[in-house]
């Protein structure tokens, strides 16, 4: 049998990667171990998320949440459940209420009433008291609830605008938490507090002493963790421009920096309770994830010596997240994926053996179908570099002639990053003959604080300039066809795409925008509490209509001449439907070629499998319509 590839034009290769294959992938997050050595996680299929548990004794996976759709109700989700002993408390996304389940319960039982929004429940070491974050959309606080008499509640911590990362000391004597205030975002300025609890005649403890351990103006702190022996409080801080791991001695009050590599060890906290490191059961080691240029690796650090050792994994695992360490035997559980490896939940034993617990795809997908990411840094004329991940077109059965068309994918956030994780959308198009550049423009995390801070007051200019100059570099490097470059962006990435089409008509073949921001001015009044002042930081002005209009693609959309496809969710609380329809109206008035696709029941991101299928089909048809067409 001949393995010779057939010649077929780029962008038109038949592919075995189907919309159904990408839309049916399970999504894993929030891994944790219980005291019996069972592994729990949140598993989303289409628009429903469940709490799952794997029992290593019989290798069975069971659903603990039943029909409840679990997710935290603050920020962009996360913090959807907690486990302590045989007690589990979870957050129901639909009712926004707390539910409890013990080993005796067949299904979770509701334990709260009239909660507006909540996340990050944490059961105390005795199993009697629940700590959780509550918000009514205006005021946030940290509350306590008696699990035996759940109607009894108390506000324990208040005064800050936001809270995250609630942690109990193992003996229950102290609490740690992160807080921050408007107009800051948590990756900009936040504080770590340690509180000593006092118990009087009241059924709930009170805070007797509160110390600020770290953080402040222009310092971001993340993920406090008490050591199992209660001697230390670890945390992450970007005091040296990178999120490094620090150790605070609760007895002496001294603290030291443990990691020093020019790499991030945490993620920008768009979600509640993200975890990237954990202690060994004897408190002598810390296991952590390191992010360098969008590629993740697993390490262990000896606290007494400071020595770091990399833990070798399969080379196909180039991205890792949601780390948790078993309190019984130091097994490490992670969500692992890579360019040609769809997400999997894996468990690594202390001896280095790796076991796959759950796969995101129930179908076996041959790795030869996928393109591998390559870290790329492009030196610009001003001496700065812009970074990203480049995927060459790849298909085991086809090849093209000449240079391939390019899709530039502009990520959302914008304070986020494209990682070397499995990217189904990218693989869908690389397998059809497109090259893809996932650009991490100035403003992206993962390259140090100075890099993401470069977007401050320059949103719409710095990001737009980076993408345009990166486009030219890809042409200079002779990697792509200069006449077939497409833009793709979602949310804030859609804002960048619209600005590029306004500023550089004719440079790009077409643009695709998913729930993109077209008019930041209207978002000032309608943004959720979490991002209420974020646009102010990004644009450098607040409520100055004249200046903001000059920065908004909506008011210059008449300059667009290239085709554009717009996809929008009708139930999006972050980028409302009007953001899409206002710009569609301008496109119609000026006879600019465009398509508009509305999914009425979707929010900020498309979850329902049937809508994901439809999106891929319509996007592919749109690209094919304009690919190779004369400009």
C-alpha positions, 0 to 999 in steps of 0.5 A: 500500500502506498503512503504517498500523499495526494496533491490537493489545494490548501484549505480544501483537504477532506478531513476525518476531524468532524464537527461532531468530533470536536463538539462531543469532547468532554471538558474536565476541571476542578480535580480534587482528592477525598480522604478515601483516596478517590478522585473527584472532578467537574465534567462538562458534556455539551451544556451540562456539568456533573461531579464525577468520582473515580474509585481506584479500588474498583476503577469505577467512575460514578456521577455524584451530582445527578441531574444538577448542573454544577458550576460556581456563579461568580466571575467566569465560573469555577469553585463549584464544589468541595469535599471533606470526609464523606461530605460534599457541597456543590453549587447548582448553576440553575438555582444558584443554591448550595446542595449537600450530599453525604455517603448516605444520600442517594442524591444531593439535598438543597441546604440554602435559600435565597442565595443570589450567586455563590462559589468556592464552598469550603467545609471546615476540618470538623465537617460542621461548618461551611465557608462560601463566597456570596454576591448579590451583584453589588456586595460580595462577602464570605459567609459561614453556614452550619451544615447541621442547621443550614438556615443558620448563617453568618457573614464572616468577612466583608469590606472588599469588592471580591474574594477568591481562594478560601482555605482552612488551616488543617486544624481549623484555627486559621483561614486564608483568602485572597481579596481585591477591590475596584477598579483593579483586576485580580492579576493587577493588584490583590491581597493575601490575608491570614485570619485567626479564628476565635470560638466563644459561646456563639455557634460560629467563630469570629476573626480575632486577628487578621494579617496581610501576608502579601500583595498590594498595589501592582502585586498579584497573589494567587492560590494560598495553600496550607501545608498538611502539617499546618506549619506553612502557608504557600502562595503565588506572587508576581512580585518579580514579574512572574507568578512565583511560589512563596512559603510563609512560616506561620510560627516565625512570620518569615517567608521565602521565594521558592521558584525563580525561573522566568516562567509563570506558575499560576494562571490569570484568575478569570475563574474561582479556585484554579490550582496549579500546585500542591503539597506532598502529604508529609509537607516536605515537597511541593509539586507544581506546573511551570508555564514557559512560552505556552508549554507546561511541565510538571516539577517537584521542589524539595522545601528543605533544599530548594532543589527542583526536579522535573517529572517526566511525562509523555512528550504528547502532554504539552499542557497541564492544569488543575493539579491536585495531590492525594493526601494518602499516597502523593499521587498527582492528578492532572488534566493533561493535553497536547497538540495531538492529545485531546484532554485526559485526566491522568494520575502519576504515582510517586514512582513515575507511572502514569495512568489515564483515568478518563478521556475527553473523547470516547472515540479513538482519534489517531494522532497522525491527524493532528498538527503540533504547535511550535512556539514562535517569537517574532522580533519587531522593528521596535526591538520588541518581540511578539509571541505565539504558537504556530501550527502548520497545515497537516493531513496524513493523506493530503498535501498542497502546492505553494504556500498555505492560507493562514488563520490568525486566531486572536484570543479573548481576555485580553489578559489571557494566553493561548497554550499548547493544549489540545485546540479542536478548532485549530486542528479542524482547520489545520487538517483541512490545509490551513496554517494557524497562528495563535498569537499572544500579543502584548497584553497576554499572560505567560511572558511576565508582568511587563508583557501583559501590562503593555496593553494598559491604556492601549487596547485597540492599538497595541494588540492591533499593531502586534497582529498586523506586524505578525502578519507581515512577519509570517509573510516575510518568513515565507510560511504562508500565502500573503493573499489568503490571510484570515482573522478569527477572534472571540470576545475581546479578540473580536474587538481586535479583529474588527479594528484590524479590518477597519485599519487595514482594509484589503490586507486580510481576506476575511474576518470571523468574529464570535461574540466580539466587542464592538462598542466598549462605551456601552459595556461600561454601563452593562458589564458584570461587576467583575469587569466593571472597570476593566475597560477603563484599565484597557482604554485608559479613559472612563466615560469619555464618550468622544475618546472611547468612540474614536477607539470603538470599531463600531463607529468606524465600521463603514471603513471595512471592505473585507467580508466578515462573519459574526456569530453571537449568543442571544443570552450573553451577559458579558458581550450582549447581543446588541454589540453584534447587531449594531455592527451588523446594521452598519455592515448592511447599510454599507453593503459590506459582505457579511453573515450573521448567525445568532444562537438565541439560547447560548451565552458567552461561548457556545456550549450546546453540541448542536450549536458547535456543529453548526458553527464549524459547518458555517465557518468552513463554508465561509472560509471556502467561499472566499479562499483563493478568491481575487481580492 
